[in-house]
Amino acid sequence: MARPALPIILFVSIAYATNTTAAETIYPLVTYKCNPDADIITLTNSLLKGGDGASFNYSDANGTYSPWDLVDIDRRANRTRIVRTKKITKVCTLSSGEYTITIEPQIFSRNLSGACGASISSAFTVSHDGLDIRGRTPFENYCRGNAPIITRVTVFGKTGKVKIKRIAKYKFY
């Protein structure tokens, strides 16, 4: 009689473990690094999870940013909305000239209580000597689905090329 209970206990244990992991809070992290010696600029897009994310010290001095720090939120009893966004502009001089990197939030829904409202990502723009060489590009295009996510952007000073690395969404989250 105890034998049929084993699959049920196993199922409940797996469901609980899966639910615990899925409920873990994630914190987006964008890093910016200007390296004139190596003649490159690097942007990365990653996630911090749980306690690591909650205690992480985002800092302009360290080139670490959260898209949540780039939005102003209006919290009212009947709604919570993003009402304003900010941009970060970084300038780096490489061998071929001056590059400007703009980092801004990628908002999926201004209504934080609505579909995708609790999700946010970032976007970037790369300019060289005042001209956009890579227009506004989101690291993540959609809050749902399986579209690839950009995890690294490298700007090469020697060639002026912008190289983008993408991975499958399921590998990112």
C-alpha positions in Angstrom: 0.0 0.0 0.0 2.9 2.4 0.6 4.2 1.8 -2.9 1.6 4.1 -4.7 2.4 6.9 -2.2 6.1 7.0 -3.3 5.4 8.5 -6.8 3.1 11.1 -5.2 5.7 12.1 -2.6 8.3 12.3 -5.4 6.1 14.4 -7.6 5.3 16.8 -4.7 9.0 17.1 -3.8 10.0 17.9 -7.3 7.1 20.4 -7.8 8.1 22.1 -4.5 11.8 22.3 -5.5 10.9 23.6 -9.0 8.5 26.2 -7.5 11.1 27.4 -5.0 13.7 27.9 -7.8 11.2 29.6 -10.1 10.1 32.0 -7.4 13.7 33.1 -6.7 14.0 36.9 -7.3 16.3 37.9 -10.1 18.2 41.2 -10.5 19.4 42.4 -13.9 23.0 43.6 -14.1 24.6 45.6 -16.9 28.3 46.3 -16.8 30.3 48.8 -18.8 34.1 48.7 -19.2 36.2 51.1 -21.2 39.6 49.6 -21.8 41.8 52.0 -24.0 44.9 49.8 -23.5 43.1 46.8 -25.1 41.3 49.2 -27.5 37.9 47.8 -26.7 34.6 48.7 -24.9 32.7 45.9 -23.3 29.0 45.8 -22.2 27.6 42.7 -20.5 24.1 41.8 -19.6 23.6 39.2 -16.8 21.4 38.3 -13.8 22.1 38.1 -10.1 19.9 35.8 -8.1 18.5 35.7 -4.6 20.7 37.2 -1.9 23.6 38.0 -4.3 21.3 40.3 -6.2 19.6 41.8 -3.2 22.9 42.9 -1.6 24.8 43.8 -4.8 26.1 47.4 -4.8 25.5 48.9 -8.2 28.0 51.7 -8.8 28.8 54.1 -11.6 32.4 54.0 -10.4 32.5 50.2 -11.0 30.5 50.4 -14.2 27.6 48.3 -12.8 24.0 49.3 -13.4 20.5 48.1 -12.8 17.7 49.1 -15.2 15.4 49.5 -12.2 17.7 52.5 -11.1 16.9 54.1 -14.4 13.1 54.5 -13.9 10.9 56.6 -11.7 7.9 54.8 -10.3 4.6 56.3 -9.2 3.0 54.1 -6.6 -0.6 54.6 -5.9 -3.3 52.5 -4.2 -4.9 51.6 -7.5 -1.8 51.3 -9.7 1.9 51.3 -9.9 3.4 52.8 -13.0 6.8 53.8 -14.5 6.4 57.5 -15.2 9.9 58.5 -16.2 13.1 57.0 -17.5 16.7 58.0 -17.4 19.8 57.3 -19.5 23.4 56.7 -18.6 26.0 58.1 -21.1 29.6 56.9 -21.0 32.4 58.3 -23.2 35.5 56.3 -24.1 38.3 57.2 -26.4 39.8 54.4 -28.4 42.4 54.4 -31.2 39.8 55.3 -33.9 38.1 58.1 -32.0 35.6 58.9 -29.3 32.8 56.4 -28.6 29.6 57.2 -26.7 27.6 54.4 -25.1 24.1 55.1 -23.9 22.4 52.7 -21.6 18.7 52.9 -20.9 15.9 50.8 -19.6 13.9 48.4 -21.9 10.4 48.6 -20.5 8.0 45.9 -21.4 5.0 47.5 -19.7 4.7 50.8 -17.8 2.0 49.3 -15.7 4.0 47.3 -13.2 0.9 45.3 -12.2 0.1 44.3 -15.8 1.4 41.6 -18.1 5.2 41.8 -18.1 5.1 44.7 -15.6 7.5 43.1 -13.2 10.1 42.5 -16.0 12.7 45.0 -17.1 15.8 44.8 -19.3 18.2 47.4 -20.8 19.0 48.7 -24.2 22.2 50.3 -25.6 23.3 52.7 -28.3 26.8 53.0 -29.7 28.0 56.2 -31.3 31.3 57.0 -32.9 32.4 60.6 -33.2 28.8 61.7 -32.9 27.2 59.2 -35.4 25.2 56.2 -34.3 27.0 53.1 -35.5 24.6 50.8 -33.6 21.1 52.3 -32.9 19.1 51.6 -29.8 19.3 47.9 -29.4 17.5 46.0 -26.5 19.4 43.3 -24.8 16.1 41.5 -24.6 13.3 42.2 -27.1 10.3 40.6 -25.4 9.4 39.6 -21.9 7.9 36.3 -23.1 8.8 33.9 -25.8 12.1 32.4 -26.8 13.9 35.2 -28.6 17.7 35.2 -28.0 19.1 37.6 -25.4 22.2 39.7 -25.9 24.8 38.9 -23.2 27.8 40.8 -24.4 28.6 43.7 -26.7 32.2 44.4 -27.7 33.3 47.6 -29.6 36.7 47.3 -31.3 38.6 50.6 -31.6 40.9 49.4 -34.4 38.0 48.5 -36.7 35.0 50.4 -35.2 33.1 47.1 -35.4 30.4 46.2 -32.9 30.3 42.5 -32.0 27.2 41.1 -30.3 26.9 37.8 -28.5 23.4 36.2 -28.1 22.3 33.2 -26.3 19.0 31.3 -26.0 16.6 32.7 -23.5 16.3 29.4 -21.6 20.1 29.5 -21.0 19.9 33.1 -19.7 17.2 32.6 -17.1 
